[in-house]
Amino acid sequence: MAHVGETVTVCGWVQRVRKMGGLLFVDLRDRWGIVQLVVSDAEATLRTAVESLGREWVLSATGSVRERSSKNAALATGDIEIALQTLQVLNRSEVPPFTIETETDGGDELRMKYRYLDIRRSPVRDALLLRHQMAQAVRSYLNKRDFVEIETPFLIKSTPEGARDFVVPSRMHAGEFYALPQSPQTFKQLLMVAGMERYYQIVRCFRDEDLRADRQPEFTQIDCEMSFVEREDILQEFEGFMRYLFKEVLNVEFDAPFLRMPYSEAMSKYGCDKPDLRVAMEICDVTECTRATGFSVFDAADYVGGICVKEGARYTRKQLDALTDYVRRPQVGGTGLIYARVGEDGTIKSSADKFLTPELLQSLSQLLSASRGDLMLLMAGKKHPTQVALGALRLEVARNENLLDSKVFKPLWVVDFPLFEWDDETQRFYAMHHPFTSPHPEDVELFESNPGGMRANAYDMVINGTEVGGGSIRIFDRTIQSRMFHALGFTEESAFAQFGFLLDAFRFGAPPHGGIAFGFDRLCSLFGGADS
């Protein structure tokens, strides 16, 4: 409204031309949005020019700004319009292969082929602008906290980090290859040895692995490292960082400190190491309650767990069959589902009434805090896969019940992960994170006696069921690093062949250090309310 009465020139693309009575309207679009141009019956020459316009033609238009009689609250410029005086066609366009609208008729492949047209659509344009805003906020916070932005090389030596490397053949050295970095992990540790103390970069990383909803072959990290710190220093620093981003970009504030949850609790209550706390349904271990029932499904199981769906007794047989089919999917890993409805009169009817006594069902309802009108869902099997399947089930129920509000944010830290993962196929331990992750200080003496019981001095930041960042305190002591390599099956020679440059650096006064890397793409998706 501040520009009403002014004569202005605007440039952009024709979104559409509309005719209403004696008026012609042109919706002109640029990076900032859409503005409405108006031509009346009295302006015959202009009308002829406007009527000849096609979608996506590029225009320069001059006119006077005036208040709209019919305002459009959905547009940033919805209170004003431009009474057109002169019009210049800067370039014509063919009919685009899909509609340049918020809701388009173009499929994914077509839009990717014409990505430059797809970016003209407001959802894609807004996502790019959000990404820009977030990058500026990241740099603003970290610069004020005395972090130094340092670029690290892209053409590097291959190091084992869990995924396949992308390789680049060397022209000057026939038969030899560079690898593209999966992360700058070893470089940032070298920078700590170099005395840079607080480092960051917004960096491209590359992993030759299968596509997932939250992972692409190339992705971007906010990579950070600090010297002379303990775990609490990292958690405090980057909780502040996340609070700043939410306030600066979304104007969202968190009152309470972020929850700290051990990995073991996350698995037992939520069936995953990145719990979505927007969903209240916690998994309950009912194994002891179901012992010696005569029901072979329970009696033969290492573990029995369940969740309570509030007001879920209304579920139809068709809905329950769909949930049973869901947990049996290979990617979920469940073997089946037992359900029990709590009636309004307090009686409980289950899918296994032949085997489960009323007394047992009442005990289960007490453990699961199930009230009248609720639904109990039970699974049995080996402990870890059954917990994982229950975790997937609670999220599937939450999706069906529309409990996952993208405008609600529930952050937490998950800590105390296992240091090692055992692989049955190769009969050896692997580092759950990477071989430079420090063990929990209390567990250092378990390297030889019980490596599977060791906890990592590691931490993940989780928001709404997404791991948005993860890191650890690093090993900087050569003796502990040697014990770590030994537990992973490296000989001294093979460890030096892979990581000699870093082990050499540790000989020259390496400081205690630790860090974290945030998935920048994941953060942008989360802040933008996108699914992936």
C-alpha positions as CSV (number, residue, x, y, z in Angstrom):
1,M,0.0,0.0,0.0
2,A,3.0,2.3,0.5
3,H,3.4,2.6,-3.3
4,V,-0.2,3.6,-4.1
5,G,-0.2,6.5,-6.6
6,E,3.3,5.8,-7.9
7,T,4.2,4.9,-11.5
8,V,6.2,1.7,-11.5
9,T,7.8,-0.7,-14.0
10,V,7.6,-4.4,-13.3
11,C,9.1,-7.3,-15.2
12,G,8.3,-11.0,-15.2
13,W,6.5,-14.0,-16.7
14,V,2.8,-14.2,-17.6
15,Q,1.1,-16.6,-15.2
16,R,-2.3,-16.2,-16.8
17,V,-4.6,-13.7,-18.6
18,R,-8.1,-13.4,-17.2
19,K,-11.2,-11.6,-18.6
20,M,-13.9,-10.3,-16.2
21,G,-16.6,-8.1,-17.8
22,G,-15.0,-5.1,-19.3
23,L,-11.6,-5.6,-17.6
24,L,-8.6,-7.7,-18.6
25,F,-6.2,-9.0,-15.8
26,V,-2.7,-10.2,-16.3
27,D,-1.0,-12.1,-13.4
28,L,2.7,-11.3,-13.7
29,R,5.1,-13.5,-11.8
30,D,8.7,-13.1,-10.7
31,R,10.9,-14.3,-7.9
32,W,9.0,-12.2,-5.4
33,G,5.5,-13.5,-6.3
34,I,2.6,-12.3,-8.4
35,V,1.2,-8.9,-9.1
36,Q,-2.0,-8.1,-11.0
37,L,-2.1,-5.8,-14.0
38,V,-5.4,-4.3,-15.1
39,V,-6.6,-3.0,-18.5
40,S,-10.0,-1.5,-19.1
41,D,-12.3,-1.4,-22.1
42,A,-11.3,2.1,-22.9
43,E,-7.7,1.1,-23.7
44,A,-8.3,-0.6,-27.0
45,T,-4.6,-0.8,-28.1
46,L,-3.5,-2.2,-24.8
47,R,-6.4,-4.7,-24.8
48,T,-5.3,-6.0,-28.2
49,A,-1.7,-6.5,-27.0
50,V,-2.8,-8.2,-23.7
51,E,-5.2,-10.5,-25.5
52,S,-2.3,-11.8,-27.7
53,L,-0.2,-12.8,-24.7
54,G,0.7,-16.4,-24.0
55,R,1.7,-18.2,-20.8
56,E,5.3,-17.7,-19.7
57,W,5.8,-14.8,-22.1
58,V,8.4,-12.3,-20.6
59,L,7.1,-8.8,-20.2
60,S,8.1,-5.3,-19.0
61,A,5.0,-3.4,-17.9
62,T,4.6,0.2,-16.7
63,G,1.6,1.6,-14.9
64,S,0.2,3.3,-11.8
65,V,-0.2,1.5,-8.5
66,R,-3.7,1.6,-7.0
67,E,-5.7,-0.1,-4.2
68,R,-7.6,-3.2,-5.2
69,S,-11.4,-3.0,-4.7
70,S,-11.4,-6.8,-4.3
71,K,-8.4,-7.8,-2.2
72,N,-6.6,-11.2,-2.2
73,A,-5.2,-12.1,1.2
74,A,-3.4,-15.1,-0.4
75,L,-1.0,-12.8,-2.3
76,A,1.7,-10.6,-0.8
77,T,0.6,-7.9,-3.3
78,G,-3.1,-8.7,-2.8
79,D,-4.0,-5.2,-1.6
80,I,-2.9,-3.4,-4.8
81,E,-2.9,-3.7,-8.6
82,I,-1.2,-1.9,-11.4
83,A,-3.3,0.0,-13.9
84,L,-1.4,-0.8,-17.1
85,Q,-0.1,2.1,-19.2
86,T,2.5,0.6,-21.5
87,L,3.5,-3.0,-22.2
88,Q,6.7,-4.4,-23.9
89,V,7.0,-8.1,-24.8
90,L,10.7,-9.0,-24.0
91,N,10.4,-12.6,-25.2
92,R,7.8,-15.1,-26.3
93,S,7.5,-18.6,-24.9
94,E,6.3,-21.9,-26.3
95,V,3.5,-23.5,-24.3
96,P,5.3,-25.1,-21.3
97,P,5.3,-28.9,-21.0
98,F,3.4,-28.7,-17.7
99,T,1.5,-26.0,-15.8
100,I,3.6,-23.5,-13.9
101,E,1.3,-23.6,-10.9
102,T,1.6,-24.5,-7.2
103,E,-0.3,-27.8,-8.0
104,T,1.1,-28.8,-11.4
105,D,0.1,-31.6,-13.8
106,G,3.8,-32.5,-14.4
107,G,5.2,-35.7,-13.0
108,D,8.6,-36.0,-11.3
109,E,10.6,-37.1,-14.3
110,L,9.1,-34.4,-16.6
111,R,9.7,-31.6,-14.0
112,M,13.3,-32.8,-13.5
113,K,13.9,-32.7,-17.2
114,Y,12.7,-29.1,-17.3
115,R,14.0,-28.2,-13.8
116,Y,14.4,-24.5,-14.8
117,L,10.7,-24.3,-15.4
118,D,9.9,-26.2,-12.2
119,I,11.9,-23.6,-10.2
120,R,9.4,-21.0,-11.5
121,R,6.7,-22.7,-9.4
122,S,6.3,-21.2,-6.0
123,P,6.9,-24.4,-3.9
124,V,10.3,-25.0,-5.5
125,R,11.2,-21.3,-5.6
126,D,10.3,-20.9,-1.9
127,A,12.3,-24.0,-1.0
128,L,15.4,-22.5,-2.6
129,L,14.8,-19.1,-0.9
130,L,14.4,-20.9,2.5
131,R,17.6,-22.8,1.9
132,H,19.4,-19.5,1.2
133,Q,17.9,-17.9,4.4
134,M,19.0,-20.9,6.5
135,A,22.5,-20.9,5.1
136,Q,22.8,-17.2,6.0
137,A,21.5,-18.0,9.5
138,V,24.0,-20.8,10.0
139,R,26.9,-18.6,9.1
140,S,25.6,-15.7,11.2
141,Y,25.4,-17.9,14.4
142,L,28.7,-19.7,13.9
143,N,30.6,-16.6,12.9
144,K,29.4,-14.9,16.1
145,R,30.6,-17.9,18.1
146,D,34.2,-17.6,16.7
147,F,33.9,-20.6,14.4
148,V,36.2,-20.3,11.3
149,E,34.8,-21.4,7.9
150,I,37.4,-23.5,6.1
151,E,37.0,-25.4,2.8
152,T,38.5,-28.9,2.6
153,P,39.5,-30.8,-0.6
154,F,37.0,-32.8,-2.8
155,L,39.6,-35.0,-4.5
156,I,40.9,-37.2,-1.7
157,K,42.2,-40.6,-0.7
158,S,39.5,-43.2,-0.1
159,T,38.8,-44.2,3.5
160,P,36.3,-46.8,4.7
161,E,33.2,-44.9,6.1
162,G,30.3,-47.3,5.6
163,A,29.1,-46.5,2.1
164,R,30.7,-46.9,-1.4
165,D,32.8,-44.0,-2.6
166,F,32.3,-42.2,-5.9
167,V,35.7,-42.3,-7.6
168,V,37.4,-40.0,-10.1
169,P,40.1,-41.3,-12.4
170,S,43.4,-39.4,-12.5
171,R,44.5,-38.3,-15.9
172,M,48.1,-37.7,-14.8
173,H,48.5,-41.0,-12.9
174,A,47.0,-43.7,-15.2
175,G,45.1,-46.4,-13.3
176,E,44.8,-44.4,-10.1
177,F,41.7,-42.7,-8.7
178,Y,40.6,-40.0,-6.3
179,A,37.6,-40.5,-4.1
180,L,34.9,-37.9,-3.4
181,P,34.5,-37.3,0.3
182,Q,31.6,-39.0,2.2
183,S,32.3,-36.4,4.8
184,P,35.3,-34.2,5.8
185,Q,35.7,-36.2,9.0
186,T,39.5,-36.8,8.9
187,F,40.1,-33.3,7.5
188,K,38.3,-31.6,10.4
189,Q,40.3,-33.7,12.9
190,L,43.5,-32.6,11.2
191,L,42.3,-29.0,11.5
192,M,42.0,-29.5,15.3
193,V,45.6,-30.8,15.4
194,A,46.5,-27.7,13.4
195,G,45.1,-25.5,16.2
196,M,42.1,-24.1,14.3
197,E,40.0,-24.9,17.5
198,R,36.6,-24.0,16.1
199,Y,35.9,-25.0,12.5
200,Y,32.8,-25.2,10.2
201,Q,31.8,-25.5,6.6
202,I,28.6,-26.0,4.7
203,V,30.0,-28.8,2.5
204,R,28.9,-31.1,-0.3
205,C,29.3,-34.9,0.5
206,F,29.0,-37.9,-1.8
207,R,28.0,-41.5,-1.1
208,D,27.4,-44.1,-3.8
209,E,24.4,-45.8,-2.1
210,D,20.8,-46.5,-2.8
211,L,18.3,-43.6,-2.8
212,R,16.1,-43.2,0.3
213,A,13.6,-40.5,1.3
214,D,16.2,-38.7,3.4
215,R,19.4,-39.5,1.5
216,Q,20.7,-38.6,-1.9
217,P,24.0,-39.6,-3.6
218,E,25.2,-36.0,-3.0
219,F,24.0,-34.1,0.0
220,T,25.1,-31.1,2.1
221,Q,26.3,-31.1,5.7
222,I,26.9,-28.3,8.2
223,D,30.1,-29.7,9.4
224,C,31.5,-28.5,12.8
225,E,34.4,-29.4,15.1
226,M,35.7,-27.9,18.4
227,S,38.9,-28.4,20.5
228,F,39.3,-28.6,24.2
229,V,35.7,-29.7,24.8
230,E,33.7,-32.5,26.5
231,R,30.3,-33.8,25.3
232,E,28.4,-31.3,27.4
233,D,30.1,-28.4,25.7
234,I,29.0,-29.7,22.3
235,L,25.5,-30.3,23.4
236,Q,25.1,-26.8,24.9
237,E,26.7,-25.1,21.9
238,F,24.6,-26.8,19.2
239,E,21.4,-26.7,21.2
240,G,21.9,-23.0,21.2
241,F,22.6,-23.2,17.4
242,M,19.3,-25.0,16.8
243,R,17.3,-22.6,19.0
244,Y,18.8,-19.7,17.0
245,L,17.8,-21.3,13.6
246,F,14.2,-21.9,14.7
247,K,13.9,-18.4,16.1
248,E,15.6,-16.7,13.2
249,V,13.9,-18.6,10.3
250,L,10.5,-19.8,11.7
251,N,10.1,-17.5,14.8
252,V,9.6,-20.7,16.9
253,E,11.0,-20.8,20.5
254,F,11.5,-23.7,22.9
255,D,10.9,-23.1,26.6
256,A,12.4,-26.2,28.1
257,P,16.0,-27.6,27.6
258,F,16.1,-30.3,24.9
259,L,15.4,-33.8,26.4
260,R,18.4,-36.1,26.7
261,M,17.5,-39.7,26.0
262,P,19.9,-42.8,26.1
263,Y,19.9,-45.0,23.0
264,S,18.6,-47.9,25.1
265,E,15.5,-45.9,26.3
266,A,14.8,-44.7,22.7
267,M,14.8,-48.3,21.5
268,S,12.7,-49.7,24.4
269,K,10.0,-46.9,24.3
270,Y,10.0,-45.9,20.6
271,G,11.6,-48.8,18.7
272,C,14.1,-46.6,17.0
273,D,17.1,-44.4,17.7
274,K,15.3,-41.3,16.3
275,P,12.0,-41.2,18.2
276,D,9.2,-38.9,17.1
277,L,7.9,-37.4,20.3
278,R,4.9,-35.8,18.6
279,V,3.4,-39.3,19.1
280,A,2.5,-40.2,22.7
281,M,2.2,-44.0,22.1
282,E,5.1,-45.5,24.0
283,I,6.1,-49.2,23.5
284,C,5.6,-51.2,26.7
285,D,7.5,-54.4,27.4
286,V,5.0,-57.0,28.6
287,T,7.2,-60.0,28.3
288,E,7.1,-61.1,31.9
289,C,3.3,-60.8,32.0
290,T,2.9,-63.1,29.0
291,R,5.2,-66.0,30.2
292,A,3.7,-69.5,30.5
293,T,0.3,-68.6,29.0
294,G,0.1,-71.7,26.8
295,F,0.0,-69.4,23.8
296,S,2.9,-70.6,21.7
297,V,3.3,-67.2,20.0
298,F,4.1,-65.6,23.3
299,D,5.8,-68.6,25.0
300,A,8.3,-69.0,22.2
301,A,9.2,-65.3,22.0
302,D,12.2,-63.6,23.5
303,Y,10.2,-60.4,23.8
304,V,6.6,-59.3,23.8
305,G,5.7,-55.6,23.5
306,G,2.7,-53.5,22.8
307,I,1.2,-50.1,22.2
308,C,-2.1,-48.6,23.1
309,V,-4.1,-46.6,20.5
310,K,-6.4,-44.2,22.4
311,E,-10.0,-44.5,21.2
312,G,-8.8,-47.2,18.8
313,A,-11.5,-49.8,19.6
314,R,-13.5,-48.3,16.8
315,Y,-11.0,-49.8,14.2
316,T,-12.7,-52.1,11.8
317,R,-11.5,-55.6,10.9
318,K,-10.3,-54.1,7.5
319,Q,-8.2,-51.5,9.3
320,L,-6.7,-54.1,11.6
321,D,-5.9,-56.4,8.7
322,A,-4.2,-53.5,6.9
323,L,-2.0,-52.9,10.0
324,T,-1.2,-56.6,10.2
325,D,-0.1,-56.5,6.5
326,Y,1.9,-53.4,7.2
327,V,4.0,-55.0,10.0
328,R,4.7,-58.1,7.9
329,R,6.3,-56.0,5.1
330,P,10.0,-57.0,4.8
331,Q,11.2,-53.4,5.5
332,V,9.2,-53.5,8.8
333,G,10.2,-57.0,9.8
334,G,7.3,-58.0,12.1
335,T,5.8,-61.6,12.0
336,G,2.2,-60.7,13.0
337,L,-0.1,-58.7,15.2
338,I,-2.3,-59.5,18.1
339,Y,-5.0,-56.9,18.9
340,A,-7.4,-56.5,21.8
341,R,-10.3,-54.0,22.0
342,V,-11.3,-52.6,25.4
343,G,-15.1,-52.2,25.3
344,E,-17.2,-49.4,26.8
345,D,-18.3,-51.9,29.5
346,G,-14.7,-52.7,30.4
347,T,-14.6,-56.2,28.8
348,I,-11.7,-57.0,26.5
349,K,-12.0,-58.9,23.2
350,S,-8.9,-60.0,21.5
351,S,-7.8,-61.7,18.2
352,A,-6.4,-64.6,20.4
353,D,-9.3,-65.1,22.9
354,K,-8.9,-68.8,22.5
355,F,-5.5,-68.5,24.3
356,L,-5.6,-65.3,26.4
357,T,-7.6,-65.4,29.6
358,P,-9.7,-62.4,30.7
359,E,-7.3,-62.0,33.7
360,L,-4.2,-61.8,31.3
361,L,-6.0,-59.3,29.1
362,Q,-6.8,-57.1,32.1
363,S,-3.2,-57.3,33.2
364,L,-2.1,-56.2,29.7
365,S,-4.5,-53.3,29.8
366,Q,-3.1,-52.1,33.1
367,L,0.5,-52.3,31.8
368,L,-0.4,-50.5,28.5
369,S,-2.6,-47.9,30.4
370,A,-5.5,-48.9,28.1
371,S,-8.9,-47.5,29.0
372,R,-12.4,-48.1,27.7
373,G,-12.6,-47.5,24.0
374,D,-8.9,-48.1,23.5
375,L,-7.1,-50.6,21.3
376,M,-4.0,-52.7,22.3
377,L,-1.6,-53.9,19.6
378,L,0.9,-56.6,20.6
379,M,3.8,-58.2,18.8
380,A,6.2,-61.0,19.8
381,G,9.6,-62.3,18.6
382,K,13.3,-61.5,19.0
383,K,13.7,-58.4,21.0
384,H,15.5,-55.9,18.7
385,P,13.5,-56.6,15.5
386,T,10.2,-56.7,17.4
387,Q,11.0,-53.3,19.0
388,V,11.8,-51.9,15.6
389,A,8.6,-53.2,14.1
390,L,6.6,-51.8,17.0
391,G,8.3,-48.5,16.4
392,A,7.3,-48.5,12.7
393,L,3.7,-49.6,13.7
394,R,3.2,-46.6,16.1
395,L,4.2,-44.2,13.4
396,E,1.9,-45.9,10.8
397,V,-1.0,-45.5,13.3
398,A,0.1,-41.9,13.9
399,R,0.0,-41.2,10.2
400,N,-3.5,-42.8,9.9
401,E,-4.7,-40.8,12.8
402,N,-3.2,-37.5,11.4
403,L,-1.1,-37.0,14.6
404,L,2.1,-35.8,12.8
405,D,1.7,-32.1,12.6
406,S,4.5,-30.6,10.5
407,K,4.1,-27.3,12.4
408,V,4.9,-28.9,15.8
409,F,8.6,-29.5,16.6
410,K,9.8,-31.9,19.3
411,P,13.6,-31.9,19.5
412,L,15.8,-34.1,21.7
413,W,19.3,-35.5,22.0
414,V,19.9,-39.2,21.8
415,V,23.1,-40.2,23.6
416,D,25.1,-43.2,24.7
417,F,24.9,-45.3,21.5
418,P,26.7,-48.6,21.4
419,L,30.3,-48.1,20.2
420,F,30.2,-51.3,18.1
421,E,27.8,-53.3,16.0
422,W,28.2,-57.1,15.6
423,D,27.8,-58.6,12.2
424,D,26.7,-62.2,12.2
425,E,27.8,-62.8,8.6
426,T,31.4,-61.6,8.9
427,Q,31.6,-62.6,12.6
428,R,33.2,-59.3,13.6
429,F,32.5,-55.9,15.1
430,Y,32.0,-52.7,13.1
431,A,32.1,-49.1,14.4
432,M,28.5,-47.9,14.8
433,H,29.6,-44.4,13.8
434,H,33.3,-44.4,12.7
435,P,36.6,-45.7,14.1
436,F,37.5,-42.3,15.6
437,T,34.5,-42.2,17.9
438,S,35.6,-42.1,21.5
439,P,34.2,-44.7,23.9
440,H,32.2,-43.5,27.0
441,P,34.9,-42.7,29.6
442,E,33.4,-45.3,32.0
443,D,33.7,-48.0,29.4
444,V,37.3,-47.7,28.2
445,E,38.4,-50.8,30.1
446,L,35.9,-53.0,28.2
447,F,37.8,-53.1,24.9
448,E,39.2,-56.5,25.4
449,S,36.6,-58.1,27.8
450,N,33.3,-56.8,26.5
451,P,33.5,-54.6,23.4
452,G,29.8,-55.3,22.7
453,G,28.8,-53.6,26.0
454,M,30.7,-50.4,25.3
455,R,28.9,-47.1,24.8
456,A,30.1,-44.4,22.4
457,N,30.6,-40.9,23.6
458,A,28.3,-39.9,20.7
459,Y,25.1,-37.9,20.3
460,D,22.4,-37.4,17.7
461,M,20.0,-34.4,17.5
462,V,16.6,-35.7,16.6
463,I,13.5,-33.6,15.6
464,N,10.2,-35.2,14.7
465,G,11.6,-38.6,14.0
466,T,14.4,-37.3,11.8
467,E,18.1,-37.4,12.7
468,V,19.1,-33.9,11.8
469,G,22.6,-34.0,13.2
470,G,25.1,-36.4,14.8
471,G,28.6,-36.4,16.1
472,S,30.9,-37.6,18.9
473,I,33.9,-36.8,21.0
474,R,36.9,-38.1,19.1
475,I,39.7,-40.4,20.1
476,F,42.9,-38.3,20.3
477,D,45.0,-40.7,22.4
478,R,47.1,-43.0,20.2
479,T,46.8,-45.9,22.8
480,I,43.0,-45.8,22.8
481,Q,43.0,-45.5,19.0
482,S,45.1,-48.6,18.7
483,R,42.8,-50.5,21.0
484,M,39.8,-49.3,18.8
485,F,41.5,-50.5,15.6
486,H,42.3,-53.9,17.2
487,A,38.7,-54.4,18.3
488,L,37.6,-53.6,14.7
489,G,40.0,-56.3,13.4
490,F,42.7,-54.0,12.0
491,T,46.3,-55.0,12.2
492,E,48.8,-52.2,13.0
493,E,49.9,-52.3,9.4
494,S,46.4,-52.2,7.9
495,A,45.3,-49.4,10.2
496,F,48.4,-47.4,9.2
497,A,47.8,-48.1,5.5
498,Q,44.2,-46.7,5.8
499,F,44.7,-43.9,8.3
500,G,48.4,-43.3,8.6
501,F,48.2,-39.6,7.8
502,L,45.8,-39.1,10.8
503,L,47.8,-41.4,13.2
504,D,50.9,-39.5,12.2
505,A,49.2,-36.2,13.1
506,F,48.2,-37.5,16.5
507,R,52.0,-37.9,17.3
508,F,52.3,-34.1,17.4
509,G,50.1,-32.9,20.2
510,A,46.5,-33.6,19.2
511,P,44.1,-31.7,21.5
512,P,40.9,-33.3,22.9
513,H,38.2,-32.5,20.3
514,G,34.7,-33.4,19.1
515,G,32.1,-32.2,16.7
516,I,28.9,-32.7,14.9
517,A,27.5,-32.6,11.4
518,F,24.0,-31.5,10.6
519,G,22.1,-32.7,7.4
520,F,21.4,-29.4,5.8
521,D,19.0,-30.9,3.3
522,R,17.1,-32.6,6.1
523,L,16.9,-29.3,8.1
524,C,15.6,-27.5,5.0
525,S,12.9,-30.1,4.5
526,L,12.0,-30.0,8.2
527,F,11.7,-26.2,8.3
528,G,9.8,-26.1,5.0
529,G,7.3,-28.8,6.1
530,A,8.3,-31.2,3.3
531,D,8.2,-35.0,3.7
532,S,11.6,-35.6,2.1
